């Protein structure tokens, strides 16, 4: 099992930036991929960005060009740099890992709240 703790959320004005961090309890090299997800009120959780163990990245269309996912294997962390934030980015942001031959998800944590005001 892996425990994941998100941090870095907060309140920011539209156009501002935040950097989210996810700390893992074990080496993230052992996972197939790491990802950031978000869930806005009344909506389903959606993938925001992901990065594979090989370094390949994928982004939701809504955040392309604004968000950047990165990984620090030595520190067992994955980060999400969010620039040019919009009110529609407001959500609880979660990180998670996918692992094993079945590409399973780890347990979902508490997430970190991001609120973008206009």
QUIRABEL-V941273 format. One line per field, one symbol per residue. ss: DSSP state (@ for helix, = for strand, . for the rest). phi: phi as a letter, one per 20 degrees, with the letter a starting at -180 (. if undefined). burial: b if it has 16 or more other C-alpha atoms within 10 Angstrom, else e. A space follows every 10 residues. Layout:
ss: ???
phi: ???
burial: ???
This chain:
ss: ...====..= ===....=== ====...@@@ ..=======. .....===== ==....===. @@@...==== ==....==== ==....@@@. =========. ...==..... .======.
phi: .cdccebofr dbfgnecbce ccddebgfff efacbdcbce gmcffcfebb befenfdbcf gfdgnddceb ccffelcccc eddlfdgfef aedcdbdcbm felfeffeee mcedcdee
burial: eeebbbbbbe ebebeebbbb bbbbebebbe bbbbbbbbbb eeeeeebbbb bbeeeebbbe eebeeebbbb beeeebbbbb ebbebbeebb bbbbbbbbbe eeeeeeeeee bbbbbbbe
